[in-house]
Structure formats: C-alpha cells, structure tokens
C-alpha cells in the first residue's frame, strides 16, 4: 500500500499528486475529487492504475470535444490528434464515445468534404479522392461517396478557367502553367484540352 501525502493544484485542471512524500504524477482534479482522493488516503496498485486510466480518459475526452468544436474530423484524423497525449486503448475508447454521440461519422464527414472539394475548390473526382484519403477516409468509402456526385469534368474546368485562369492564357508559357495547375487538381490532359477549346470558342 502507498499513502497520498500531498495534492497541489497544477495547470489545466490538473493536480500534482505526491505519494509517500515524493512527487508521483499529475492527475485530473475532477477525477481526484470524484474518487475522494486527498492527503492521507491509502492506495494499492490496482486503485492507482484505475485513477490514472480515469484521468487519461477524461482528459482525452475533453480534448476530443474541444477539437470537434472547432471543425469536423474523420475517425483517423481525430485518432492521430488524441494519440499524441493518450494510450491507444484510451484513444479508441474516446473515439467510440464520440461516434456514439454522433460527433464523429466518417460517412457524413466525407460527404461534406467531397462537396466542398468538388464544388468550391473545383477539384476533379480523382483529386478529391486523394484529398479524402489524406484525411483518413477509407478508399472504398471515398469512391462510393464521390460516385454520388454527377459532374462533367469539362464543365468544371470551364468554370474554373473563367473564374481563375482566363487572364493566364495569353502566351505559351502562361498556358503551360495553367495546364500544370489544372493537372495538379487531378484533371486529365484530355479534359483540360477540351475545356480550353470550349472556353476559347
């Protein structure tokens, strides 16, 4: 058995816990209060481990809620963020809880992101697929969602050229740069050529 000899407030709702006269660890203040942990309380290894796990879970859950209040995350994206400060087991538990609450849903996240990539950023479906996969969306799910969008790549390109590149087709050098920029968005040379011909007509 070990004895809690001191508890001192620390930053970010944590407390420094001293056991048998020596600093041991920082634990979440609310977890200590809920478990009635104060100087003089005796702990065995099992109870201490339980406190550490509870503290880590609470901290990780609060971090997840804070991250999700700022923007959406895929399951994989949120996992990567939380894993920096918590164990695999705790991270998985927190993400499962976020999914239960409806705050993490790869399908709806991918659908919203795909819409923005295709209609706002004007990426091709191929370009959007790579971006979705970069965000941690499974390739099969990403392809399935992108198939829901019926888009004519040539029409997409004509709109994009009109909006962003119409003054960059004056000479061959600018034209090559424009083609390269459009290819980086995932469009094929065939579609780009057709769009340039249509735009120039």
C-alpha positions as CSV (number, residue, x, y, z in Angstrom):
1,X,0.0,0.0,0.0
2,X,1.0,3.6,-0.6
3,X,-0.2,6.8,1.0
4,X,-1.1,10.1,-0.7
5,X,0.9,12.7,1.2
6,X,0.1,15.9,-0.7
7,X,-2.1,17.2,-3.6
8,X,-1.2,20.5,-5.2
9,X,-3.1,22.4,-7.9
10,X,-1.4,22.5,-11.3
11,X,-2.2,23.9,-14.7
12,X,-5.1,22.9,-17.0
13,X,-7.3,21.4,-14.3
14,X,-4.6,19.0,-13.2
15,X,-3.2,18.3,-9.7
16,X,0.3,17.2,-8.8
17,X,0.0,14.1,-6.6
18,X,2.6,13.2,-4.0
19,X,2.8,9.6,-2.8
20,X,4.9,8.6,0.3
21,X,6.4,12.1,0.3
22,X,7.6,12.2,-3.3
23,X,6.0,13.6,-6.5
24,X,4.3,10.8,-8.4
25,X,2.2,12.2,-11.2
26,X,-0.4,14.7,-12.4
27,X,-4.0,13.6,-12.4
28,X,-7.2,15.3,-13.4
29,X,-8.6,17.4,-10.5
30,X,-12.2,16.3,-11.1
31,X,-11.2,12.6,-11.0
32,X,-9.4,13.1,-7.7
33,X,-12.5,14.8,-6.2
34,X,-15.0,12.3,-7.5
35,X,-12.9,9.4,-6.0
36,X,-12.4,11.3,-2.7
37,X,-8.6,11.3,-3.1
38,X,-6.9,13.6,-0.5
39,X,-3.8,13.5,1.7
40,X,-3.9,10.5,4.0
41,X,-5.7,8.2,1.6
42,X,-4.0,4.9,1.1
43,X,-3.9,3.3,-2.4
44,X,-2.9,-0.1,-3.8
45,X,-1.5,-0.5,-7.3
46,X,-4.9,-1.5,-8.7
47,X,-6.7,1.6,-7.4
48,X,-3.9,3.9,-8.5
49,X,-3.9,2.4,-12.0
50,X,-7.7,2.9,-12.2
51,X,-7.2,6.6,-11.2
52,X,-4.6,7.1,-13.9
53,X,-6.8,5.5,-16.5
54,X,-9.9,7.6,-15.5
55,X,-7.8,10.7,-15.6
56,X,-6.4,9.9,-19.0
57,X,-9.9,9.1,-20.4
58,X,-11.4,12.4,-19.0
59,X,-8.5,14.5,-20.4
60,X,-8.7,12.8,-23.8
61,X,-12.5,13.1,-24.0
62,X,-12.3,16.8,-23.2
63,X,-9.6,17.3,-25.8
64,X,-11.8,15.5,-28.4
65,X,-14.8,17.7,-27.6
66,X,-12.6,20.8,-27.9
67,X,-11.1,19.7,-31.2
68,X,-14.6,18.8,-32.6
69,X,-16.0,22.2,-31.5
70,X,-13.6,23.8,-33.9
71,X,-14.1,21.6,-37.0
72,X,-15.1,18.2,-38.2
73,X,-12.6,15.3,-38.1
74,X,-12.5,11.9,-39.6
75,X,-12.1,8.9,-37.2
76,X,-8.5,8.6,-38.4
77,X,-7.8,12.3,-38.2
78,X,-9.1,12.5,-34.6
79,X,-7.3,9.4,-33.6
80,X,-3.9,10.9,-34.7
81,X,-4.6,14.0,-32.7
82,X,-5.6,12.2,-29.5
83,X,-2.9,9.6,-29.7
84,X,-0.2,12.2,-29.1
85,X,-1.4,12.5,-25.5
86,X,-3.1,9.2,-24.6
87,X,-2.7,5.5,-25.0
88,X,-4.1,3.5,-27.9
89,X,-6.7,1.9,-25.6
90,X,-7.9,5.3,-24.2
91,X,-7.9,6.9,-27.6
92,X,-10.0,4.1,-29.1
93,X,-12.5,4.3,-26.2
94,X,-12.9,8.1,-26.6
95,X,-13.4,7.9,-30.3
96,X,-16.0,5.2,-29.8
97,X,-17.8,7.5,-27.4
98,X,-17.6,10.4,-29.9
99,X,-19.2,8.1,-32.5
100,X,-22.0,7.1,-30.1
101,X,-22.7,10.8,-29.6
102,X,-22.8,11.3,-33.4
103,X,-19.8,13.7,-33.3
104,X,-17.6,11.5,-35.4
105,X,-19.1,10.0,-38.6
106,X,-16.8,9.2,-41.4
107,X,-19.6,8.9,-44.0
108,X,-21.2,12.3,-43.3
109,X,-17.8,13.9,-42.9
110,X,-16.6,12.5,-46.2
111,X,-19.8,13.7,-48.0
112,X,-19.4,17.2,-46.7
113,X,-15.7,17.4,-47.6
114,X,-16.3,15.9,-51.0
115,X,-18.9,18.5,-51.8
116,X,-16.5,21.3,-50.8
117,X,-13.6,19.8,-52.8
118,X,-15.7,19.4,-55.9
119,X,-17.9,22.5,-55.9
120,X,-15.9,25.1,-54.1
121,X,-12.3,24.1,-54.7
122,X,-13.2,22.6,-58.1
123,X,-11.0,19.5,-57.8
124,X,-11.6,16.6,-60.1
125,X,-13.0,13.5,-58.7
126,X,-9.6,11.9,-58.8
127,X,-8.1,14.9,-56.9
128,X,-10.9,14.8,-54.4
129,X,-10.3,11.1,-53.8
130,X,-6.7,11.7,-52.9
131,X,-7.7,14.5,-50.5
132,X,-10.4,12.3,-48.8
133,X,-7.8,9.6,-48.3
134,X,-5.3,12.1,-46.9
135,X,-8.0,13.0,-44.3
136,X,-8.2,9.3,-43.3
137,X,-11.2,8.3,-45.2
138,X,-11.2,4.7,-46.4
139,X,-10.7,4.5,-50.2
140,X,-13.8,2.3,-50.8
141,X,-16.0,4.7,-48.8
142,X,-14.5,7.8,-50.6
143,X,-15.1,6.2,-54.0
144,X,-18.6,5.3,-53.1
145,X,-19.4,8.9,-51.9
146,X,-17.8,10.5,-55.0
147,X,-19.9,8.3,-57.2
148,X,-23.0,10.1,-55.8
149,X,-21.9,13.4,-57.4
150,X,-22.7,13.7,-61.1
151,X,-20.2,16.1,-62.6
152,X,-19.0,16.9,-66.0
153,X,-15.2,17.5,-65.7
154,X,-15.1,19.7,-68.8
155,X,-17.8,21.9,-67.4
156,X,-16.0,22.1,-64.0
157,X,-12.8,23.1,-65.9
158,X,-14.5,25.8,-68.0
159,X,-16.0,27.3,-64.8
160,X,-12.5,27.2,-63.1
161,X,-10.8,28.7,-66.1
162,X,-13.4,31.5,-66.2
163,X,-13.0,32.2,-62.5
164,X,-9.3,31.9,-62.0
165,X,-7.2,31.4,-65.2
166,X,-8.9,33.4,-68.0
167,X,-6.1,36.0,-67.9
168,X,-3.4,33.4,-67.8
169,X,-3.7,32.0,-71.3
170,X,-2.1,34.9,-73.2
171,X,1.2,33.2,-74.1
172,X,2.5,29.6,-74.3
173,X,4.4,29.9,-71.0
174,X,1.3,31.0,-69.1
175,X,-0.8,28.4,-70.8
176,X,1.6,25.6,-69.8
177,X,1.5,26.9,-66.2
178,X,-2.3,26.9,-66.3
179,X,-2.4,23.3,-67.6
180,X,0.1,22.2,-64.9
181,X,-2.1,23.8,-62.2
182,X,-5.2,22.1,-63.5
183,X,-3.4,18.8,-63.7
184,X,-2.4,19.2,-60.0
185,X,-6.1,19.4,-59.2
186,X,-6.5,15.9,-60.7
187,X,-7.8,16.6,-64.2
188,X,-6.7,14.7,-67.2
189,X,-5.0,16.3,-70.2
190,X,-7.9,15.3,-72.4
191,X,-10.4,17.1,-70.3
192,X,-8.2,20.1,-69.9
193,X,-7.7,20.4,-73.6
194,X,-11.4,20.1,-74.3
195,X,-12.2,22.7,-71.7
196,X,-9.6,25.1,-73.1
197,X,-11.1,24.7,-76.6
198,X,-14.6,25.2,-75.3
199,X,-13.5,28.3,-73.3
200,X,-11.7,29.9,-76.3
201,X,-14.7,29.3,-78.5
